[in-house]
Amino acid sequence: MKPVKIAKDIYDVGVTDWNIRDFHGYSTDLGTSYNAFLILDKKTVLIDTVKAEFADQLIDNISKIIDPKKIDYVISNHTEMDHSGSLPRLMHKVGEEKPLFCSKMGQKNLS
């Protein structure tokens, strides 16, 4: 999946998993998408990541818009692996020192 411009300076940089056939108990005969959003404003933010095996595709999608190192911070909405699985690889690319925002429960689950 290529990045999709949703609105001015807002992009869907997620990926499509064409091979998954069951997602949380739902039949997914046509696969599913793992959503991640890039917002370019005074600060550049990435909201969520994707399943770990799609980390390279996520980083490639981001790179088509900006250098991933220009991301100022990352927000993790929740820690299921389809949303957070590629966080380690992404943070390595973005810069481990960049802030990662999540809830207290998210912090517990990510550590």
N, CA, C and O atoms as CSV, one atom per row, in Angstrom:
chain,resi,resn,atom,element,x,y,z
A,1,MET,N,N,0.844,-1.177,0.000
A,1,MET,CA,C,0.000,0.000,0.000
A,1,MET,C,C,0.886,1.235,0.000
A,1,MET,O,O,1.821,1.328,0.794
A,2,LYS,N,N,0.603,2.169,-0.870
A,2,LYS,CA,C,1.330,3.425,-0.923
A,2,LYS,C,C,0.708,4.404,0.072
A,2,LYS,O,O,-0.452,4.250,0.454
A,3,PRO,N,N,1.480,5.412,0.493
A,3,PRO,CA,C,0.890,6.426,1.365
A,3,PRO,C,C,-0.298,7.093,0.668
A,3,PRO,O,O,-0.292,7.285,-0.548
A,4,VAL,N,N,-1.300,7.438,1.447
A,4,VAL,CA,C,-2.490,8.093,0.915
A,4,VAL,C,C,-2.664,9.418,1.639
A,4,VAL,O,O,-2.731,9.462,2.868
A,5,LYS,N,N,-2.735,10.498,0.869
A,5,LYS,CA,C,-2.987,11.805,1.470
A,5,LYS,C,C,-4.464,11.875,1.849
A,5,LYS,O,O,-5.338,11.743,0.993
A,6,ILE,N,N,-4.733,12.083,3.128
A,6,ILE,CA,C,-6.107,12.140,3.630
A,6,ILE,C,C,-6.620,13.577,3.601
A,6,ILE,O,O,-7.760,13.839,3.217
A,7,ALA,N,N,-5.763,14.491,4.012
A,7,ALA,CA,C,-6.063,15.920,4.045
A,7,ALA,C,C,-4.723,16.641,3.988
A,7,ALA,O,O,-3.671,16.002,3.945
A,8,LYS,N,N,-4.759,17.959,3.986
A,8,LYS,CA,C,-3.511,18.714,3.941
A,8,LYS,C,C,-2.605,18.269,5.090
A,8,LYS,O,O,-2.969,18.385,6.260
A,9,ASP,N,N,-1.428,17.762,4.745
A,9,ASP,CA,C,-0.393,17.367,5.709
A,9,ASP,C,C,-0.777,16.190,6.617
A,9,ASP,O,O,-0.177,16.013,7.677
A,10,ILE,N,N,-1.755,15.398,6.219
A,10,ILE,CA,C,-2.139,14.193,6.965
A,10,ILE,C,C,-2.146,13.015,5.994
A,10,ILE,O,O,-2.815,13.049,4.961
A,11,TYR,N,N,-1.386,11.966,6.344
A,11,TYR,CA,C,-1.213,10.822,5.457
A,11,TYR,C,C,-1.495,9.509,6.172
A,11,TYR,O,O,-1.151,9.336,7.341
A,12,ASP,N,N,-2.120,8.598,5.460
A,12,ASP,CA,C,-2.226,7.214,5.900
A,12,ASP,C,C,-0.972,6.515,5.385
A,12,ASP,O,O,-0.782,6.394,4.175
A,13,VAL,N,N,-0.117,6.055,6.297
A,13,VAL,CA,C,1.133,5.382,5.916
A,13,VAL,C,C,1.104,3.909,6.325
A,13,VAL,O,O,2.142,3.249,6.373
A,14,GLY,N,N,-0.087,3.406,6.618
A,14,GLY,CA,C,-0.248,2.018,7.036
A,14,GLY,C,C,-0.010,1.041,5.894
A,14,GLY,O,O,0.379,1.430,4.793
A,15,VAL,N,N,-0.249,-0.222,6.175
A,15,VAL,CA,C,0.003,-1.279,5.193
A,15,VAL,C,C,-1.196,-2.227,5.130
A,15,VAL,O,O,-2.056,-2.230,6.010
A,16,THR,N,N,-1.226,-3.023,4.074
A,16,THR,CA,C,-2.258,-4.037,3.906
A,16,THR,C,C,-1.636,-5.417,4.041
A,16,THR,O,O,-0.606,-5.712,3.436
A,17,ASP,N,N,-2.272,-6.249,4.836
A,17,ASP,CA,C,-1.874,-7.649,4.982
A,17,ASP,C,C,-2.869,-8.467,4.165
A,17,ASP,O,O,-3.976,-8.748,4.624
A,18,TRP,N,N,-2.470,-8.845,2.957
A,18,TRP,CA,C,-3.361,-9.560,2.047
A,18,TRP,C,C,-3.533,-11.027,2.432
A,18,TRP,O,O,-4.456,-11.682,1.949
A,19,ASN,N,N,-2.669,-11.550,3.287
A,19,ASN,CA,C,-2.663,-12.984,3.573
A,19,ASN,C,C,-3.449,-13.405,4.804
A,19,ASN,O,O,-3.795,-14.579,4.933
A,20,ILE,N,N,-3.736,-12.491,5.699
A,20,ILE,CA,C,-4.441,-12.859,6.928
A,20,ILE,C,C,-5.890,-13.239,6.594
A,20,ILE,O,O,-6.544,-12.570,5.795
A,21,ARG,N,N,-6.375,-14.301,7.202
A,21,ARG,CA,C,-7.732,-14.780,6.925
A,21,ARG,C,C,-8.629,-14.763,8.160
A,21,ARG,O,O,-9.837,-14.977,8.056
A,22,ASP,N,N,-8.045,-14.511,9.319
A,22,ASP,CA,C,-8.811,-14.411,10.554
A,22,ASP,C,C,-8.195,-13.289,11.381
A,22,ASP,O,O,-7.005,-13.321,11.694
A,23,PHE,N,N,-9.004,-12.307,11.729
A,23,PHE,CA,C,-8.519,-11.170,12.500
A,23,PHE,C,C,-9.466,-10.944,13.661
A,23,PHE,O,O,-10.599,-10.501,13.470
A,24,HIS,N,N,-9.002,-11.248,14.868
A,24,HIS,CA,C,-9.823,-11.097,16.079
A,24,HIS,C,C,-11.165,-11.819,15.944
A,24,HIS,O,O,-12.191,-11.327,16.414
A,25,GLY,N,N,-11.149,-12.983,15.302
A,25,GLY,CA,C,-12.362,-13.770,15.169
A,25,GLY,C,C,-13.217,-13.428,13.959
A,25,GLY,O,O,-14.238,-14.073,13.721
A,26,TYR,N,N,-12.812,-12.421,13.193
A,26,TYR,CA,C,-13.553,-12.049,11.990
A,26,TYR,C,C,-12.898,-12.673,10.770
A,26,TYR,O,O,-11.671,-12.732,10.679
A,27,SER,N,N,-13.704,-13.133,9.845
A,27,SER,CA,C,-13.198,-13.667,8.586
A,27,SER,C,C,-12.700,-12.508,7.724
A,27,SER,O,O,-13.413,-11.528,7.513
A,28,THR,N,N,-11.475,-12.633,7.231
A,28,THR,CA,C,-10.883,-11.567,6.414
A,28,THR,C,C,-10.401,-12.161,5.097
A,28,THR,O,O,-9.199,-12.249,4.845
A,29,ASP,N,N,-11.334,-12.561,4.275
A,29,ASP,CA,C,-11.000,-13.210,3.006
A,29,ASP,C,C,-10.167,-12.326,2.086
A,29,ASP,O,O,-9.444,-12.828,1.226
A,30,LEU,N,N,-10.267,-11.014,2.264
A,30,LEU,CA,C,-9.509,-10.080,1.426
A,30,LEU,C,C,-8.375,-9.417,2.202
A,30,LEU,O,O,-7.843,-8.394,1.770
A,31,GLY,N,N,-8.006,-9.990,3.339
A,31,GLY,CA,C,-6.938,-9.413,4.149
A,31,GLY,C,C,-7.459,-8.313,5.053
A,31,GLY,O,O,-8.665,-8.166,5.251
A,32,THR,N,N,-6.517,-7.535,5.605
A,32,THR,CA,C,-6.881,-6.426,6.483
A,32,THR,C,C,-5.834,-5.334,6.358
A,32,THR,O,O,-4.760,-5.549,5.795
A,33,SER,N,N,-6.152,-4.174,6.882
A,33,SER,CA,C,-5.176,-3.084,6.880
A,33,SER,C,C,-4.726,-2.809,8.309
A,33,SER,O,O,-5.486,-2.985,9.261
A,34,TYR,N,N,-3.499,-2.382,8.436
A,34,TYR,CA,C,-2.942,-1.924,9.707
A,34,TYR,C,C,-2.710,-0.434,9.533
A,34,TYR,O,O,-1.866,-0.016,8.740
A,35,ASN,N,N,-3.465,0.367,10.282
A,35,ASN,CA,C,-3.466,1.807,10.068
A,35,ASN,C,C,-2.397,2.516,10.884
A,35,ASN,O,O,-2.184,2.221,12.060
A,36,ALA,N,N,-1.740,3.447,10.234
A,36,ALA,CA,C,-0.778,4.340,10.873
A,36,ALA,C,C,-0.896,5.676,10.150
A,36,ALA,O,O,-1.073,5.715,8.933
A,37,PHE,N,N,-0.798,6.758,10.893
A,37,PHE,CA,C,-1.033,8.072,10.308
A,37,PHE,C,C,0.122,9.018,10.614
A,37,PHE,O,O,0.613,9.079,11.741
A,38,LEU,N,N,0.544,9.748,9.595
A,38,LEU,CA,C,1.624,10.724,9.706
A,38,LEU,C,C,1.014,12.109,9.579
A,38,LEU,O,O,0.307,12.399,8.614
A,39,ILE,N,N,1.293,12.964,10.559
A,39,ILE,CA,C,0.777,14.333,10.558
A,39,ILE,C,C,1.964,15.284,10.548
A,39,ILE,O,O,2.843,15.220,11.407
A,40,LEU,N,N,1.969,16.172,9.549
A,40,LEU,CA,C,3.034,17.165,9.409
A,40,LEU,C,C,2.469,18.514,9.829
A,40,LEU,O,O,1.586,19.054,9.162
A,41,ASP,N,N,2.969,19.056,10.921
A,41,ASP,CA,C,2.512,20.350,11.417
A,41,ASP,C,C,3.710,21.017,12.073
A,41,ASP,O,O,4.847,20.775,11.666
A,42,LYS,N,N,3.478,21.851,13.080
A,42,LYS,CA,C,4.616,22.453,13.786
A,42,LYS,C,C,5.536,21.358,14.285
A,42,LYS,O,O,6.756,21.519,14.307
A,43,LYS,N,N,4.955,20.262,14.679
A,43,LYS,CA,C,5.684,19.038,15.021
A,43,LYS,C,C,5.189,17.945,14.088
A,43,LYS,O,O,4.044,17.971,13.636
A,44,THR,N,N,6.055,16.994,13.807
A,44,THR,CA,C,5.684,15.866,12.960
A,44,THR,C,C,5.443,14.665,13.858
A,44,THR,O,O,6.294,14.300,14.669
A,45,VAL,N,N,4.275,14.056,13.706
A,45,VAL,CA,C,3.890,12.962,14.598
A,45,VAL,C,C,3.448,11.747,13.785
A,45,VAL,O,O,2.808,11.877,12.741
A,46,LEU,N,N,3.800,10.582,14.279
A,46,LEU,CA,C,3.293,9.331,13.731
A,46,LEU,C,C,2.348,8.734,14.760
A,46,LEU,O,O,2.713,8.562,15.923
A,47,ILE,N,N,1.138,8.421,14.330
A,47,ILE,CA,C,0.158,7.805,15.219
A,47,ILE,C,C,0.066,6.332,14.861
A,47,ILE,O,O,-0.381,5.970,13.773
A,48,ASP,N,N,0.486,5.504,15.773
A,48,ASP,CA,C,0.495,4.044,15.656
A,48,ASP,C,C,1.507,3.548,14.626
A,48,ASP,O,O,1.996,4.300,13.784
A,49,THR,N,N,1.797,2.268,14.727
A,49,THR,CA,C,2.661,1.608,13.754
A,49,THR,C,C,1.879,0.413,13.218
A,49,THR,O,O,0.648,0.413,13.240
A,50,VAL,N,N,2.579,-0.587,12.745
A,50,VAL,CA,C,1.926,-1.745,12.126
A,50,VAL,C,C,2.525,-3.020,12.691
A,50,VAL,O,O,3.470,-2.970,13.479
A,51,LYS,N,N,1.988,-4.149,12.300
A,51,LYS,CA,C,2.504,-5.452,12.704
A,51,LYS,C,C,3.991,-5.548,12.347
A,51,LYS,O,O,4.414,-5.048,11.305
A,52,ALA,N,N,4.767,-6.179,13.198
A,52,ALA,CA,C,6.232,-6.206,13.074
A,52,ALA,C,C,6.721,-6.634,11.697
A,52,ALA,O,O,7.668,-6.049,11.172
A,53,GLU,N,N,6.096,-7.636,11.109
A,53,GLU,CA,C,6.583,-8.147,9.822
A,53,GLU,C,C,6.414,-7.145,8.680
A,53,GLU,O,O,6.933,-7.360,7.584
A,54,PHE,N,N,5.684,-6.040,8.935
A,54,PHE,CA,C,5.469,-5.013,7.913
A,54,PHE,C,C,6.223,-3.718,8.226
A,54,PHE,O,O,5.951,-2.681,7.620
A,55,ALA,N,N,7.159,-3.773,9.161
A,55,ALA,CA,C,7.902,-2.577,9.573
A,55,ALA,C,C,8.604,-1.905,8.402
A,55,ALA,O,O,8.571,-0.681,8.285
A,56,ASP,N,N,9.237,-2.685,7.537
A,56,ASP,CA,C,9.953,-2.090,6.403
A,56,ASP,C,C,9.006,-1.355,5.463
A,56,ASP,O,O,9.357,-0.303,4.928
A,57,GLN,N,N,7.814,-1.898,5.257
A,57,GLN,CA,C,6.837,-1.220,4.403
A,57,GLN,C,C,6.379,0.089,5.031
A,57,GLN,O,O,6.222,1.093,4.336
A,58,LEU,N,N,6.164,0.079,6.350
A,58,LEU,CA,C,5.785,1.299,7.053
A,58,LEU,C,C,6.868,2.355,6.888
A,58,LEU,O,O,6.579,3.498,6.533
A,59,ILE,N,N,8.106,1.976,7.144
A,59,ILE,CA,C,9.219,2.926,7.043
A,59,ILE,C,C,9.362,3.429,5.610
A,59,ILE,O,O,9.654,4.606,5.397
A,60,ASP,N,N,9.162,2.562,4.634
A,60,ASP,CA,C,9.209,2.966,3.230
A,60,ASP,C,C,8.098,3.968,2.916
A,60,ASP,O,O,8.331,4.954,2.217
A,61,ASN,N,N,6.894,3.721,3.428
A,61,ASN,CA,C,5.786,4.655,3.209
A,61,ASN,C,C,6.088,6.020,3.812
A,61,ASN,O,O,5.833,7.046,3.183
A,62,ILE,N,N,6.624,6.038,5.016
A,62,ILE,CA,C,6.990,7.303,5.660
A,62,ILE,C,C,8.067,8.001,4.841
A,62,ILE,O,O,8.005,9.211,4.628
A,63,SER,N,N,9.054,7.238,4.382
A,63,SER,CA,C,10.187,7.798,3.632
A,63,SER,C,C,9.759,8.420,2.311
A,63,SER,O,O,10.466,9.277,1.781
A,64,LYS,N,N,8.636,8.016,1.776
A,64,LYS,CA,C,8.125,8.618,0.539
A,64,LYS,C,C,7.599,10.027,0.783
A,64,LYS,O,O,7.386,10.790,-0.159
A,65,ILE,N,N,7.392,10.368,2.052
A,65,ILE,CA,C,6.857,11.680,2.413
A,65,ILE,C,C,7.926,12.536,3.089
A,65,ILE,O,O,8.134,13.689,2.710
A,66,ILE,N,N,8.602,11.971,4.089
A,66,ILE,CA,C,9.661,12.688,4.815
A,66,ILE,C,C,10.738,11.693,5.234
A,66,ILE,O,O,10.538,10.480,5.180
A,67,ASP,N,N,11.861,12.218,5.645
A,67,ASP,CA,C,12.898,11.399,6.276
A,67,ASP,C,C,12.353,10.989,7.650
A,67,ASP,O,O,11.987,11.862,8.437
A,68,PRO,N,N,12.289,9.699,7.960
A,68,PRO,CA,C,11.752,9.275,9.260
A,68,PRO,C,C,12.416,9.959,10.457
A,68,PRO,O,O,11.789,10.098,11.507
A,69,LYS,N,N,13.652,10.379,10.318
A,69,LYS,CA,C,14.337,11.060,11.428
A,69,LYS,C,C,13.698,12.406,11.751
A,69,LYS,O,O,13.958,12.975,12.811
A,70,LYS,N,N,12.865,12.921,10.848
A,70,LYS,CA,C,12.190,14.199,11.087
A,70,LYS,C,C,10.920,14.042,11.913
A,70,LYS,O,O,10.278,15.036,12.252
A,71,ILE,N,N,10.552,12.811,12.241
A,71,ILE,CA,C,9.403,12.597,13.127
A,71,ILE,C,C,9.798,13.070,14.522
A,71,ILE,O,O,10.812,12.639,15.071
A,72,ASP,N,N,8.988,13.961,15.089
A,72,ASP,CA,C,9.296,14.521,16.407
A,72,ASP,C,C,8.856,13.609,17.537
A,72,ASP,O,O,9.536,13.517,18.560
A,73,TYR,N,N,7.732,12.936,17.368
A,73,TYR,CA,C,7.300,11.980,18.377
A,73,TYR,C,C,6.321,10.984,17.786
A,73,TYR,O,O,5.762,11.186,16.708
A,74,VAL,N,N,6.132,9.906,18.524
A,74,VAL,CA,C,5.261,8.811,18.112
A,74,VAL,C,C,4.192,8.631,19.184
A,74,VAL,O,O,4.478,8.708,20.379
A,75,ILE,N,N,2.968,8.394,18.746
A,75,ILE,CA,C,1.867,8.104,19.664
A,75,ILE,C,C,1.434,6.661,19.443
A,75,ILE,O,O,1.174,6.246,18.314
A,76,SER,N,N,1.360,5.902,20.529
A,76,SER,CA,C,0.850,4.533,20.465
A,76,SER,C,C,-0.507,4.521,21.154
A,76,SER,O,O,-0.589,4.664,22.374
A,77,ASN,N,N,-1.570,4.351,20.373
A,77,ASN,CA,C,-2.926,4.357,20.934
A,77,ASN,C,C,-3.204,3.147,21.805
A,77,ASN,O,O,-3.822,3.271,22.863
A,78,HIS,N,N,-2.759,1.993,21.376
A,78,HIS,CA,C,-2.831,0.802,22.218
A,78,HIS,C,C,-1.811,-0.215,21.731
A,78,HIS,O,O,-1.243,-0.080,20.647
A,79,THR,N,N,-1.591,-1.228,22.548
A,79,THR,CA,C,-0.386,-2.044,22.376
A,79,THR,C,C,-0.604,-3.398,21.710
A,79,THR,O,O,0.299,-4.234,21.725
A,80,GLU,N,N,-1.759,-3.636,21.135
A,80,GLU,CA,C,-1.898,-4.875,20.368
A,80,GLU,C,C,-0.842,-4.862,19.265
A,80,GLU,O,O,-0.517,-3.808,18.719
A,81,MET,N,N,-0.317,-6.023,18.947
A,81,MET,CA,C,0.826,-6.109,18.035
A,81,MET,C,C,0.552,-5.572,16.631
A,81,MET,O,O,1.489,-5.185,15.931
A,82,ASP,N,N,-0.702,-5.540,16.209
A,82,ASP,CA,C,-0.995,-4.968,14.896
A,82,ASP,C,C,-0.889,-3.441,14.907
A,82,ASP,O,O,-0.880,-2.814,13.849
A,83,HIS,N,N,-0.810,-2.849,16.086
A,83,HIS,CA,C,-0.628,-1.402,16.216
A,83,HIS,C,C,0.771,-1.027,16.691
A,83,HIS,O,O,1.249,0.071,16.406
A,84,SER,N,N,1.423,-1.917,17.403
A,84,SER,CA,C,2.705,-1.555,18.028
A,84,SER,C,C,3.860,-2.480,17.670
A,84,SER,O,O,4.982,-2.252,18.121
A,85,GLY,N,N,3.622,-3.501,16.887
A,85,GLY,CA,C,4.651,-4.506,16.619
A,85,GLY,C,C,5.924,-3.976,15.995
A,85,GLY,O,O,7.004,-4.509,16.248
A,86,SER,N,N,5.817,-2.937,15.186
A,86,SER,CA,C,7.024,-2.415,14.538
A,86,SER,C,C,7.622,-1.216,15.276
A,86,SER,O,O,8.516,-0.551,14.753
A,87,LEU,N,N,7.136,-0.937,16.484
A,87,LEU,CA,C,7.695,0.177,17.268
A,87,LEU,C,C,9.208,0.071,17.469
A,87,LEU,O,O,9.900,1.067,17.257
A,88,PRO,N,N,9.757,-1.074,17.863
A,88,PRO,CA,C,11.214,-1.126,18.082
A,88,PRO,C,C,12.010,-0.751,16.832
A,88,PRO,O,O,12.952,0.038,16.911
A,89,ARG,N,N,11.642,-1.304,15.697
A,89,ARG,CA,C,12.360,-0.996,14.451
A,89,ARG,C,C,12.156,0.462,14.047
A,89,ARG,O,O,13.096,1.127,13.613
A,90,LEU,N,N,10.939,0.951,14.190
A,90,LEU,CA,C,10.655,2.338,13.848
A,90,LEU,C,C,11.438,3.294,14.735
A,90,LEU,O,O,12.053,4.237,14.237
A,91,MET,N,N,11.424,3.062,16.050
A,91,MET,CA,C,12.125,3.966,16.964
A,91,MET,C,C,13.623,3.957,16.689
A,91,MET,O,O,14.286,4.982,16.846
A,92,HIS,N,N,14.158,2.827,16.285
A,92,HIS,CA,C,15.574,2.766,15.910
A,92,HIS,C,C,15.828,3.675,14.708
A,92,HIS,O,O,16.854,4.354,14.652
A,93,LYS,N,N,14.918,3.693,13.764
A,93,LYS,CA,C,15.051,4.500,12.552
A,93,LYS,C,C,14.798,5.981,12.839
A,93,LYS,O,O,15.506,6.847,12.323
A,94,VAL,N,N,13.796,6.267,13.655
A,94,VAL,CA,C,13.411,7.639,13.982
A,94,VAL,C,C,14.430,8.277,14.920
A,94,VAL,O,O,14.771,9.452,14.783
A,95,GLY,N,N,14.901,7.495,15.859
A,95,GLY,CA,C,15.809,7.980,16.895
A,95,GLY,C,C,15.255,7.592,18.245
A,95,GLY,O,O,14.186,8.051,18.649
A,96,GLU,N,N,15.988,6.746,18.940
A,96,GLU,CA,C,15.517,6.208,20.225
A,96,GLU,C,C,15.223,7.303,21.251
A,96,GLU,O,O,14.463,7.086,22.196
A,97,GLU,N,N,15.830,8.486,21.062
A,97,GLU,CA,C,15.648,9.568,22.029
A,97,GLU,C,C,14.330,10.315,21.825
A,97,GLU,O,O,13.940,11.120,22.671
A,98,LYS,N,N,13.648,10.060,20.718
A,98,LYS,CA,C,12.391,10.763,20.439
A,98,LYS,C,C,11.307,10.263,21.385
A,98,LYS,O,O,11.270,9.079,21.718
A,99,PRO,N,N,10.413,11.172,21.823
A,99,PRO,CA,C,9.354,10.762,22.747
A,99,PRO,C,C,8.361,9.790,22.117
A,99,PRO,O,O,8.001,9.908,20.945
A,100,LEU,N,N,7.937,8.842,22.917
A,100,LEU,CA,C,6.872,7.905,22.561
A,100,LEU,C,C,5.768,8.114,23.586
A,100,LEU,O,O,5.970,7.860,24.773
A,101,PHE,N,N,4.612,8.568,23.145
A,101,PHE,CA,C,3.499,8.839,24.043
A,101,PHE,C,C,2.496,7.694,24.011
A,101,PHE,O,O,2.136,7.189,22.948
A,102,CYS,N,N,2.054,7.296,25.206
A,102,CYS,CA,C,1.033,6.259,25.329
A,102,CYS,C,C,0.411,6.384,26.720
A,102,CYS,O,O,0.873,7.171,27.547
A,103,SER,N,N,-0.617,5.619,26.963
A,103,SER,CA,C,-1.268,5.621,28.271
A,103,SER,C,C,-0.379,4.910,29.297
A,103,SER,O,O,0.622,4.292,28.938
A,104,LYS,N,N,-0.756,5.005,30.571
A,104,LYS,CA,C,-0.015,4.286,31.616
A,104,LYS,C,C,-0.046,2.781,31.369
A,104,LYS,O,O,0.964,2.101,31.549
A,105,MET,N,N,-1.196,2.261,30.960
A,105,MET,CA,C,-1.297,0.832,30.654
A,105,MET,C,C,-0.448,0.504,29.423
A,105,MET,O,O,0.189,-0.547,29.364
A,106,GLY,N,N,-0.443,1.400,28.455
A,106,GLY,CA,C,0.399,1.206,27.281
A,106,GLY,C,C,1.865,1.143,27.660
A,106,GLY,O,O,2.610,0.306,27.151
A,107,GLN,N,N,2.277,2.029,28.552
A,107,GLN,CA,C,3.669,2.035,29.016
A,107,GLN,C,C,4.009,0.701,29.685
A,107,GLN,O,O,5.080,0.139,29.457
A,108,LYS,N,N,3.101,0.207,30.498
A,108,LYS,CA,C,3.316,-1.078,31.172
A,108,LYS,C,C,3.436,-2.212,30.146
A,108,LYS,O,O,4.327,-3.055,30.249
A,109,ASN,N,N,2.549,-2.229,29.174
A,109,ASN,CA,C,2.541,-3.306,28.185
A,109,ASN,C,C,3.705,-3.233,27.204
A,109,ASN,O,O,4.125,-4.262,26.673
A,110,LEU,N,N,4.226,-2.051,26.956
A,110,LEU,CA,C,5.334,-1.903,26.012
A,110,LEU,C,C,6.692,-2.162,26.649
A,110,LEU,O,O,7.680,-2.375,25.945
A,111,SER,N,N,6.746,-2.144,27.988
A,111,SER,CA,C,8.060,-2.330,28.628
A,111,SER,C,C,8.389,-3.780,28.879
A,111,SER,O,O,9.457,-4.088,29.409
